[in-house]
Amino acid sequence: MSREASQLPGLDIDDVTVRFGGLVAVSGVTLNAPAGQITGLIGPNGAGKTTTFNACTGVVPTSSGRVRLGNTVLDGHGTSSRAARGLGRTFQRMELFDSMTVVENVELGVESFLAAGRPFGQLFCPPGERKKIAALAKDAVEHCGLTHLARRNAGDLSTGQRRLVELARAIATPFTFLLLDEPSSGLDPSETDRFGEILRDYVAESGVGILLVEHDMALVSGICSYIYVLDFGRLIHQGPTAEALASPIVLEAYLGAESSALESAAEETAHA
């Protein structure tokens, strides 16, 4: 699974704006998420985080600006074309096939990636490619600690286990950069800690970069090297994790209970 970070692309979002009619959902956002590290994208509900992801993956068109994966400009490419170029993504809502086993779910993700752009590839898988798919899936299932559940149906698993299956599918597929949207949603603290460990290990071993949208500030503070903060579609702060979480501007944007969680995370990061 090991790859040199210097050989992999980072993600660059340059002055991107997204409009829905008269509503500006994302306004002039610029950020850099390099290979080999986990970069956070945080902000209150409705800040424009998922819309930014949608713009990166081609789900929604950008009104202006540019999205690049390494030296490849992604603007003008559809979602499948961007995925084929190495940009992977998970969603807030888990997309698993409940009647299929864990390993079948993971293999299907890899198979779909490898068959992209080849119509007959959706119908026929050469024996050599089948072996490659099985090996990638097996490696990812082991990495996520799911070997003992490999033959269980996804629909029989707990939320935490299902989240790990989704992650295994993402890292089994040979993407060169990942967008993770609320991957710890529904997990308890111990499951979240384990999830964070798996992400850190994966990035360290593979060199792949991750842009993470997440509300769990303990997870963000534990695994992110750098953080960008959105509010009302605009970038209001960026910086190293401890600095960003302690920023008065960021604390004001979160307010209430979320602000308290942010302060606690900032204190833990500062003393780490």
C-alpha positions in Angstrom: 0.0 0.0 0.0 3.0 2.3 0.5 3.5 5.2 -1.9 5.7 8.2 -1.7 3.8 11.4 -0.9 6.0 13.3 -3.3 4.7 11.2 -6.1 1.1 11.8 -5.3 -1.0 14.9 -6.1 -2.5 17.3 -3.6 -5.8 19.1 -4.1 -6.0 22.8 -4.9 -9.2 24.8 -4.8 -8.5 28.2 -6.3 -11.1 31.0 -5.7 -14.1 28.7 -6.2 -17.6 30.2 -6.1 -20.8 28.2 -6.3 -24.2 29.8 -6.9 -27.7 28.3 -6.8 -29.7 31.0 -8.5 -29.3 34.1 -6.4 -27.9 32.2 -3.5 -24.1 32.2 -3.1 -23.4 28.9 -1.3 -19.6 29.1 -1.6 -17.8 32.4 -2.2 -14.2 32.6 -3.4 -12.8 29.7 -1.4 -9.1 28.9 -1.9 -7.4 26.1 -0.1 -4.5 23.6 -0.5 -4.6 20.1 0.8 -1.3 18.4 0.2 -0.5 14.7 -0.2 0.6 12.8 2.8 -1.4 14.6 5.4 -5.0 15.1 6.7 -6.3 18.6 6.2 -9.5 19.7 8.0 -12.4 21.7 6.5 -14.7 22.7 9.4 -17.5 25.1 10.1 -21.0 25.3 11.5 -24.0 23.6 9.8 -24.7 25.3 6.5 -21.2 26.8 6.2 -20.8 25.3 2.7 -18.5 22.4 3.4 -20.4 19.7 1.5 -21.1 22.1 -1.3 -17.3 22.6 -1.6 -16.9 18.8 -1.8 -19.6 18.7 -4.4 -17.8 21.3 -6.5 -14.6 19.4 -6.2 -16.2 16.1 -7.4 -18.3 17.7 -10.1 -21.7 17.1 -8.5 -22.4 20.8 -8.8 -20.9 23.2 -11.3 -18.7 26.1 -10.1 -19.6 29.6 -11.1 -16.0 30.6 -11.1 -12.6 29.4 -9.9 -10.7 26.2 -10.5 -10.2 22.8 -8.9 -6.9 20.9 -9.5 -5.6 17.5 -8.5 -1.9 17.9 -8.8 -1.3 19.3 -12.3 -4.6 18.1 -13.6 -7.4 20.7 -13.9 -10.7 19.0 -13.1 -13.1 21.7 -14.3 -15.1 20.5 -17.2 -14.8 16.8 -16.2 -17.8 14.9 -14.8 -17.9 13.0 -11.5 -16.8 9.6 -13.0 -14.0 11.3 -14.9 -12.7 13.0 -11.8 -12.9 9.7 -9.9 -10.9 8.0 -12.7 -8.3 10.7 -12.3 -7.8 9.7 -8.7 -10.3 11.8 -6.7 -12.3 9.6 -4.3 -15.0 10.6 -1.9 -17.3 9.3 0.9 -20.6 10.8 1.8 -22.4 11.8 5.0 -25.0 9.1 4.3 -23.4 5.6 4.0 -23.8 4.0 0.6 -23.4 0.3 1.2 -25.2 -2.7 -0.3 -26.8 -4.4 2.8 -27.4 -7.7 1.2 -23.7 -8.0 0.1 -20.8 -9.1 2.4 -18.2 -6.7 3.6 -15.6 -8.0 1.2 -18.1 -7.9 -1.7 -18.9 -4.2 -0.9 -15.2 -3.4 -1.0 -14.5 -5.4 -4.1 -17.4 -3.7 -5.9 -15.9 -0.3 -5.3 -12.6 -1.3 -6.7 -14.2 -3.1 -9.7 -16.3 0.0 -10.6 -13.1 2.2 -10.5 -11.1 -0.1 -12.7 -14.0 -0.5 -15.2 -14.6 3.2 -15.6 -14.6 4.3 -19.2 -14.7 0.6 -20.4 -18.3 -0.4 -21.1 -17.5 -4.1 -21.4 -15.5 -3.8 -18.2 -18.8 -3.5 -16.4 -19.9 -6.9 -17.8 -16.7 -8.9 -17.9 -13.7 -8.9 -15.5 -10.5 -10.7 -16.8 -9.0 -13.3 -14.3 -5.9 -11.2 -13.8 -7.9 -8.1 -12.9 -10.1 -10.2 -10.6 -7.0 -11.3 -8.6 -5.9 -7.6 -8.4 -9.4 -6.6 -7.1 -9.4 -9.4 -4.5 -5.9 -8.5 -3.3 -6.7 -4.8 -2.9 -10.0 -5.5 -1.1 -8.3 -8.0 1.3 -5.5 -5.5 2.1 -8.0 -2.8 2.9 -10.3 -5.0 5.0 -7.3 -6.1 7.0 -6.1 -2.5 7.4 -9.5 -1.5 8.8 -9.6 -4.4 11.2 -12.6 -6.1 9.5 -11.1 -9.5 8.6 -13.3 -11.3 11.1 -16.4 -9.6 9.5 -15.3 -10.1 5.9 -18.1 -12.6 5.1 -20.8 -10.9 7.1 -23.6 -9.0 5.2 -23.1 -5.2 5.6 -26.7 -4.9 6.7 -26.0 -7.0 9.9 -23.2 -4.6 11.1 -23.2 -1.8 13.6 -22.9 1.8 12.5 -19.3 1.9 13.5 -18.5 -1.3 11.6 -20.4 0.0 8.5 -18.3 3.2 8.6 -15.2 1.1 8.6 -16.5 -0.8 5.6 -17.1 2.4 3.7 -13.5 3.5 4.6 -12.1 0.2 3.5 -13.8 0.6 0.1 -12.4 4.0 -0.3 -8.8 3.0 0.5 -8.9 -0.2 -1.5 -9.7 1.8 -4.6 -6.5 3.2 -6.0 -7.5 6.8 -5.5 -4.7 9.3 -5.1 -6.7 11.8 -3.0 -9.7 11.3 -0.7 -12.5 13.6 0.4 -14.1 12.3 3.6 -17.5 13.9 4.5 -18.4 13.4 8.2 -16.9 9.9 8.3 -17.3 9.5 12.1 -21.0 10.3 12.2 -22.8 7.9 14.4 -19.6 6.5 16.1 -19.1 6.4 19.9 -15.9 7.9 21.3 -13.9 4.6 21.3 -15.0 3.9 17.7 -14.0 7.4 16.7 -10.5 7.0 18.3 -10.0 3.8 16.4 -11.2 5.4 13.2 -8.7 8.2 13.7 -5.9 5.7 14.2 -6.7 3.9 11.0 -6.8 7.2 9.0 -3.4 8.3 10.5 -1.8 4.9 9.7 -3.3 4.9 6.2 -1.9 8.3 5.3 1.5 7.5 6.8 1.8 4.3 4.9 0.2 5.3 1.5 1.2 9.0 1.2 -2.4 9.8 0.1 -3.8 13.1 1.1 -7.2 13.6 2.8 -9.5 16.6 3.0 -11.7 15.9 6.0 -15.1 17.5 6.8 -15.9 16.6 10.3 -17.9 17.9 13.3 -16.1 15.8 16.0 -13.5 18.3 17.1 -11.7 15.7 19.1 -11.1 13.7 15.9 -10.2 16.8 14.0 -7.6 17.9 16.6 -6.1 14.4 16.8 -5.5 13.8 13.1 -5.5 17.1 11.1 -2.2 19.0 10.5 -3.9 22.1 9.1 -7.4 23.5 9.2 -9.6 25.7 7.0 -12.7 27.2 8.5 -15.9 28.1 6.5 -18.8 30.2 7.7 -21.7 31.3 5.4 -19.7 30.0 2.4 -16.7 32.1 3.1 -13.3 31.1 4.4 -12.9 32.9 7.7 -9.7 31.3 9.1 -6.9 28.9 8.2 -3.9 27.7 10.1 -2.2 24.9 12.0 -4.7 22.9 14.0 -4.1 24.3 17.5 -4.0 27.8 16.2 -7.2 27.4 14.2 -9.2 25.8 17.0 -8.2 28.5 19.5 -9.0 31.4 17.1 -11.6 33.8 18.6 -13.1 34.2 15.1 -13.6 30.4 14.9 -15.0 30.2 18.4 -17.5 33.0 17.6 -18.6 31.2 14.5 -19.4 28.0 16.4 -21.0 29.5 19.5 -22.8 27.5 22.2 -22.1 23.8 22.8 -20.0 23.5 19.6 -17.8 26.3 20.8 -17.2 24.4 24.1 -16.2 21.3 22.2 -13.9 23.4 20.1 -12.2 24.9 23.1 -11.7 21.5 24.7 -10.2 20.2 21.5 -7.9 23.2 21.3 -6.7 22.6 24.8 -6.0 19.0 24.2 -4.1 19.8 21.0 -2.0 22.5 22.8 -1.0 20.0 25.5 -0.3 17.1 23.1 
